[in-house]
Amino acid sequence: MDDKKAEQRQVDKFKDLARELEADEDEAAFEEQVKKVAKKEPPPKRDNPESN
């Protein structure tokens, strides 16, 4: 029974976090949110002589 309660608490935590992040089941809305935080491509690495 404790496992079921722990699992339910985990589910509730997930749901609370999803609400806080304004999660949406709509794929288009999700992609729009991802674009706000994701970068297209990392900048090219430079050799830094000071770090060697």
SVG drawing of the C-alpha trace seen along z (x, -y; Angstrom):
<svg xmlns="http://www.w3.org/2000/svg" viewBox="-4 -33 52 35">
<polyline fill="none" stroke="black" stroke-width="0.4" points="0.0,0.0 2.9,-2.4 4.2,-1.9 0.8,-3.0 0.8,-6.1 4.3,-7.0 3.5,-6.5 0.4,-8.8 2.5,-11.4 4.9,-11.3 2.1,-11.7 0.8,-14.7 4.2,-16.3 4.5,-15.8 1.0,-17.3 1.9,-20.3 5.1,-20.9 3.3,-20.6 0.8,-23.2 3.6,-25.5 5.3,-25.2 2.0,-25.7 2.3,-22.4 0.0,-21.8 -1.0,-18.5 -1.2,-20.3 2.0,-19.4 2.0,-22.8 1.9,-24.6 4.7,-22.4 6.9,-23.1 6.3,-26.8 7.4,-26.6 10.5,-24.5 11.5,-27.2 11.5,-29.8 14.1,-27.9 16.0,-25.8 18.8,-27.1 19.1,-26.0 22.8,-25.3 25.6,-25.8 28.3,-28.3 31.4,-26.9 34.1,-26.1 37.1,-28.3 40.6,-27.3 41.4,-29.4 45.2,-29.6 44.6,-30.8 42.8,-27.6 45.7,-25.3"/>
</svg>
